[in-house]
Amino acid sequence: MNSASLTRDQVSADELWSLLADSEAGRFRCSSLVVHCVPREWDQPVARHLAHEAASRLGLRIGRWWFGKQFVRAFRDAVQTKRVDEFRGFHRGQIVFALDGVEALRESPAAQEEIALTMDDLEAAGGLCVFSTAWPLARWRELRPRLRSRLMAGLVLPFASLDPSGRVGLSTPPGVGTRAKTEVGPADGTVRPSLEEIARRTAQLWGIRIGELRGPRRFRAAVTARQVAMYVSRSIFGYSLEQIGRYFGGRDHTTVAHACNRVAEGLGHDPQLRAALTYLCQLLGAELACEGRS
């Protein structure tokens, strides 16, 4: 499982666990659940709550739960005191592992590698890892590749809230849930989002302003988001190279074609990019997992 596959404002606990677990077989269908963009004012351990819910539904016992900063400190202490094996025995080999605040691991590449290895162990044992982070997808590149790839390989959901009934609030860009600005596609008469709508939601997902997306800025997030928006506009919704170039700052059609090719190549080896594109396409009403026209 490799995408944020739900786009409604809320998903019930039953719907979430049906994606995660095969209750009859008593095993997990995927090895990890990651909820991202947890509101900073949220003072509850989201990952621990979700891990407890998963464990209780399958009659299991949650293994270990950590805050990210707590894990980093504990791992450093274990390394300094040469008790790493004992520390690993403490948090590995469990069925359910939870960690809130993945972004805190950024300060310790070694702790990131340790979490990645823990995920491998639990996957081999048929267990589940649950994580939360306040970072949007665009910032996950700051994590080590080994950890990032494992996080993106599971079920990744944008997060807004969690109420006592067990309904998970999914965070979506402004305008989701309302009628999006659309136009009729010239080829088949179907309704498709406008270039403005595609740009707006792409900018929101990457955490930048729409002016930075359409303008000449060349910092990494702007370049990646611009290429993604161009790819989606062309390959998923069929806009012409000229239309896309005009909207995105009067760029030449060859620039647009190059951007689309770069994204198409990246989809083959970048799970984070693939997951972000899948989520963006679904927000825009596309059913395909970002496999569009050539």
C-alpha positions as CSV (number, residue, x, y, z in Angstrom):
1,M,0.0,0.0,0.0
2,N,1.6,3.2,-1.1
3,S,-0.7,6.2,-1.1
4,A,-2.9,8.6,0.8
5,S,-6.0,7.0,-0.6
6,L,-8.8,8.8,1.3
7,T,-9.8,12.3,0.5
8,R,-13.0,13.0,2.4
9,D,-12.9,15.4,5.4
10,Q,-13.2,12.4,7.8
11,V,-12.8,8.7,7.8
12,S,-14.3,6.4,10.3
13,A,-12.2,4.1,12.5
14,D,-13.8,1.1,10.8
15,E,-12.8,2.4,7.4
16,L,-9.3,3.1,8.5
17,W,-8.7,-0.3,10.1
18,S,-10.2,-2.0,7.1
19,L,-7.4,-0.5,5.1
20,L,-4.8,-1.5,7.7
21,A,-5.8,-4.9,8.9
22,D,-7.3,-8.2,7.8
23,S,-9.3,-8.8,11.0
24,E,-10.2,-12.4,10.2
25,A,-6.6,-13.3,9.6
26,G,-5.4,-11.2,12.5
27,R,-2.6,-9.6,10.5
28,F,-1.8,-6.2,9.1
29,R,-2.0,-5.6,5.3
30,C,0.7,-2.9,5.5
31,S,3.6,-2.4,7.8
32,S,3.2,1.2,8.7
33,L,0.7,4.0,9.1
34,V,1.9,7.6,8.9
35,V,-0.2,10.7,9.6
36,H,1.4,13.9,8.6
37,C,0.8,17.7,9.1
38,V,-0.4,17.1,12.6
39,P,-1.5,20.5,13.9
40,R,1.2,22.0,16.2
41,E,-1.4,23.0,18.8
42,W,-2.5,19.4,19.0
43,D,-1.3,18.2,22.5
44,Q,-2.4,14.6,22.2
45,P,-0.1,11.7,21.2
46,V,-1.8,10.9,17.9
47,A,0.4,7.9,16.9
48,R,-0.1,6.3,20.3
49,H,-3.9,6.7,20.1
50,L,-4.0,5.1,16.6
51,A,-1.6,2.3,17.7
52,H,-3.7,1.5,20.7
53,E,-6.8,1.4,18.5
54,A,-5.2,-1.0,16.0
55,A,-3.9,-3.2,18.8
56,S,-7.2,-3.4,20.6
57,R,-9.1,-4.2,17.4
58,L,-6.9,-7.2,16.8
59,G,-6.6,-8.3,20.4
60,L,-2.9,-7.3,20.6
61,R,-0.8,-5.4,23.1
62,I,0.9,-2.2,22.0
63,G,4.7,-2.7,22.3
64,R,6.4,0.6,22.7
65,W,5.5,4.3,22.3
66,W,7.9,7.2,22.0
67,F,8.0,10.9,21.3
68,G,10.6,11.6,18.7
69,K,12.9,13.7,21.0
70,Q,12.6,11.0,23.7
71,F,13.7,8.3,21.3
72,V,16.7,10.4,20.1
73,R,17.8,10.9,23.7
74,A,17.4,7.3,24.7
75,F,19.2,6.0,21.6
76,R,22.1,8.4,22.2
77,D,22.3,7.2,25.9
78,A,22.4,3.6,24.7
79,V,25.2,4.3,22.3
80,Q,27.3,6.2,24.9
81,T,26.8,3.5,27.5
82,K,27.3,0.7,25.0
83,R,23.9,-0.8,25.7
84,V,22.5,-0.6,22.2
85,D,21.6,-4.3,22.1
86,E,19.7,-4.0,25.3
87,F,17.9,-0.9,24.0
88,R,17.0,-2.6,20.8
89,G,15.6,-5.5,22.8
90,F,13.4,-3.0,24.6
91,H,11.7,-1.5,21.6
92,R,12.0,-4.2,18.9
93,G,10.3,-7.5,18.6
94,Q,6.9,-6.0,19.5
95,I,3.8,-6.2,17.4
96,V,2.8,-2.5,17.5
97,F,5.3,0.3,17.7
98,A,4.3,4.0,17.8
99,L,6.3,7.3,17.6
100,D,4.9,10.8,17.6
101,G,7.0,13.7,16.2
102,V,9.1,12.0,13.5
103,E,10.5,15.4,12.6
104,A,12.5,15.4,15.8
105,L,14.6,12.5,14.4
106,R,16.1,15.0,11.9
107,E,18.8,15.9,14.4
108,S,20.1,12.3,14.6
109,P,20.8,10.3,11.4
110,A,21.7,7.4,13.6
111,A,18.3,7.4,15.3
112,Q,16.7,7.5,11.9
113,E,18.6,4.5,10.8
114,E,17.6,2.7,14.0
115,I,13.9,3.5,13.3
116,A,14.3,2.2,9.7
117,L,15.7,-1.1,11.0
118,T,13.0,-1.3,13.6
119,M,10.4,-1.0,10.8
120,D,12.1,-3.8,8.9
121,D,12.0,-6.1,12.0
122,L,8.3,-5.4,12.6
123,E,7.5,-5.9,8.9
124,A,9.2,-9.3,9.0
125,A,7.2,-10.2,12.2
126,G,3.9,-9.0,10.6
127,G,3.6,-6.0,13.0
128,L,2.7,-2.4,12.6
129,C,4.5,0.9,13.1
130,V,2.5,4.1,13.5
131,F,4.0,7.5,13.2
132,S,2.9,11.2,13.3
133,T,4.7,14.3,12.1
134,A,4.0,18.0,11.8
135,W,5.9,18.1,8.6
136,P,4.2,18.3,5.2
137,L,5.3,15.9,2.5
138,A,7.7,18.4,0.9
139,R,9.9,18.4,4.1
140,W,10.3,14.6,4.2
141,R,13.3,15.0,2.0
142,E,15.2,16.2,5.1
143,L,15.0,12.6,6.5
144,R,17.5,9.9,5.6
145,P,16.6,8.0,2.4
146,R,16.3,4.7,4.2
147,L,13.7,6.0,6.7
148,R,11.9,8.1,4.1
149,S,11.4,5.2,1.7
150,R,10.0,3.0,4.5
151,L,7.6,5.7,5.8
152,M,6.3,6.2,2.2
153,A,5.8,2.5,1.6
154,G,2.9,2.2,4.0
155,L,-0.4,4.0,4.4
156,V,0.2,7.8,4.4
157,L,-2.6,10.1,5.4
158,P,-2.9,13.9,5.9
159,F,-4.1,14.6,9.4
160,A,-6.3,17.3,10.9
161,S,-8.0,16.0,14.1
162,L,-9.2,13.0,16.0
163,D,-12.5,13.0,17.9
164,P,-13.6,10.5,20.6
165,S,-15.8,8.5,18.2
166,G,-12.6,7.4,16.4
167,R,-13.2,9.5,13.3
168,V,-9.9,10.7,11.8
169,G,-10.1,14.2,10.4
170,L,-8.1,14.4,7.1
171,S,-6.4,17.7,6.4
172,T,-7.0,19.0,2.9
173,P,-6.1,22.3,1.1
174,P,-8.6,25.2,1.2
175,G,-11.5,24.6,-1.1
176,V,-11.7,20.8,-0.7
177,G,-15.3,20.0,0.2
178,T,-16.5,22.9,-1.9
179,R,-17.1,23.1,-5.6
180,A,-13.8,23.6,-7.3
181,K,-13.3,25.9,-10.3
182,T,-13.5,23.7,-13.3
183,E,-13.7,23.8,-17.1
184,V,-14.7,21.4,-19.8
185,G,-11.9,19.4,-21.4
186,P,-11.8,19.9,-25.1
187,A,-11.1,16.3,-26.1
188,D,-13.9,14.3,-24.4
189,G,-16.2,16.9,-22.8
190,T,-15.4,15.8,-19.3
191,V,-15.1,18.2,-16.4
192,R,-11.6,18.9,-15.3
193,P,-10.0,21.2,-12.8
194,S,-8.7,24.5,-14.1
195,L,-5.0,25.3,-14.2
196,E,-5.5,27.7,-11.4
197,E,-7.1,24.9,-9.3
198,I,-4.2,22.6,-10.0
199,A,-1.6,25.2,-9.2
200,R,-3.4,26.2,-6.0
201,R,-3.7,22.7,-4.6
202,T,-0.1,21.8,-5.6
203,A,1.2,24.9,-3.9
204,Q,-0.7,24.1,-0.7
205,L,0.6,20.6,-0.7
206,W,4.2,21.7,-1.0
207,G,3.8,24.5,1.5
208,I,4.6,27.4,-0.8
209,R,2.7,30.4,-2.2
210,I,1.0,30.1,-5.6
211,G,3.0,33.1,-6.8
212,E,6.2,31.2,-6.1
213,L,4.8,28.3,-8.0
214,R,4.0,30.4,-11.1
215,G,6.9,32.8,-10.9
216,P,10.6,32.6,-11.6
217,R,11.7,31.3,-8.1
218,R,14.2,28.4,-8.3
219,F,14.4,27.1,-4.7
220,R,13.9,23.3,-4.5
221,A,10.3,23.2,-3.3
222,A,9.2,25.7,-5.9
223,V,10.9,23.8,-8.7
224,T,9.5,20.4,-7.7
225,A,6.0,21.7,-7.1
226,R,6.0,23.6,-10.5
227,Q,7.2,20.5,-12.3
228,V,4.5,18.4,-10.6
229,A,1.8,20.9,-11.4
230,M,2.9,20.9,-15.0
231,Y,3.0,17.1,-15.1
232,V,-0.5,16.7,-13.7
233,S,-1.9,19.4,-16.0
234,R,-0.5,17.7,-19.0
235,S,-0.4,14.0,-18.3
236,I,-3.5,13.6,-16.1
237,F,-5.8,16.4,-17.4
238,G,-4.6,16.8,-21.0
239,Y,-3.8,20.5,-21.2
240,S,-1.6,21.5,-24.0
241,L,2.1,22.4,-23.5
242,E,1.3,25.9,-24.7
243,Q,-1.6,26.4,-22.3
244,I,0.5,25.2,-19.4
245,G,3.5,27.3,-20.4
246,R,1.3,30.5,-20.6
247,Y,-0.2,29.9,-17.2
248,F,3.0,29.1,-15.4
249,G,4.7,32.4,-16.1
250,G,4.9,32.4,-19.9
251,R,7.3,29.5,-20.1
252,D,8.2,27.9,-23.4
253,H,6.5,24.6,-24.3
254,T,9.9,22.8,-24.3
255,T,10.3,23.8,-20.7
256,V,7.0,22.3,-19.9
257,A,7.9,19.1,-21.7
258,H,11.1,18.9,-19.9
259,A,9.4,19.3,-16.5
260,C,6.9,16.5,-17.4
261,N,9.7,14.2,-18.4
262,R,11.6,14.8,-15.2
263,V,8.5,14.0,-13.1
264,A,7.7,10.9,-15.1
265,E,11.3,9.6,-14.6
266,G,11.1,10.4,-10.9
267,L,7.9,8.3,-10.4
268,G,9.9,5.2,-11.1
269,H,12.3,5.5,-8.2
270,D,10.9,8.1,-5.7
271,P,8.2,6.7,-3.5
272,Q,7.6,10.1,-1.8
273,L,7.0,11.8,-5.1
274,R,4.7,9.0,-6.2
275,A,2.7,9.2,-3.0
276,A,2.4,13.0,-3.2
277,L,1.3,12.8,-6.8
278,T,-1.3,10.2,-6.0
279,Y,-2.7,12.3,-3.2
280,L,-2.7,15.4,-5.4
281,C,-4.5,13.6,-8.2
282,Q,-7.2,12.4,-5.9
283,L,-7.7,15.8,-4.5
284,L,-8.3,17.0,-8.0
285,G,-10.8,14.2,-8.8
286,A,-8.5,11.9,-10.8
287,E,-9.0,8.2,-10.2
288,L,-5.7,7.1,-11.8
289,A,-2.7,6.9,-9.5
290,C,-0.8,9.5,-11.6
291,E,-0.4,7.3,-14.6
292,G,-1.6,9.5,-17.3
293,R,-1.1,10.3,-21.0
294,S,2.4,10.1,-22.5
